[in-house]
Amino acid sequence: MLVQEQLTEAIIGAAIEVHRELGPGLLESAYEECFCHELHLRGLTFQRQIELPVSYKGLKFDCGYRLDVIVDDAVIVELKSIEHILPIHHAQLLTYLRLAGKKVGLLINFNVSVLKNGIVRRVL
């Protein structure tokens, strides 16, 4: 397992490569497919579309939530292709981190001209 900072750098590098090749304006599903391929090319382990139950008073409920990608069983990556990242997207990432018991998350919006302007890193 890579150190968290090295891991997030590798993930961001993969996202930048995808954005460099595709540019903005595609559907989130296209970015997810290509991003996961890029993670694979870089030798990173990941899972996609992981069910995330909601814990409530000791019970777990399947409410339809899914993590887009989790890398190395450590970093949650939520992918977007939207006009602007809104406060609700930040809240979503933080809630997913808490529900999944993870510490580090990345919110990556591919619908920007320069990808570094579409990346948010959060740590619980």
C-alpha positions, 0 to 999 in steps of 0.5 A: 500500500502506498503512503496516502499522499503518494497514492493521491498523487498517483490517482490525480496523475491518472485523472490528468492523463484522462483529461489530457486525452479526452478534454471536458464535455463527456459523460461521467461514465466515459471518464470513469471507464477511462480513469479506471483503465488508467489506474490499471495501466499504473498498477493501482488496485481499485474497485468501482461502483461499490455499494455503500449502505447507510448505517442508522441506529446499528442497522445497515440499509441499502439506499442505493448509494454507490462509491464511484471508485475506491483505490487501494482500499483507502481513497474514495474517488468521486467523479463528476462531469458538471458545470461547477462543484457545489457545496452539496458535492463536498458534503456528499464526499465527506458523508461517503468517507464517514459511512465507508470508514475511510480517511481520504477522498478526492472529488474530481470534476472533468468538465473543466478546461484545466483539471487542477481546477476541478480537483478537491482533496478531503481528509477526515 
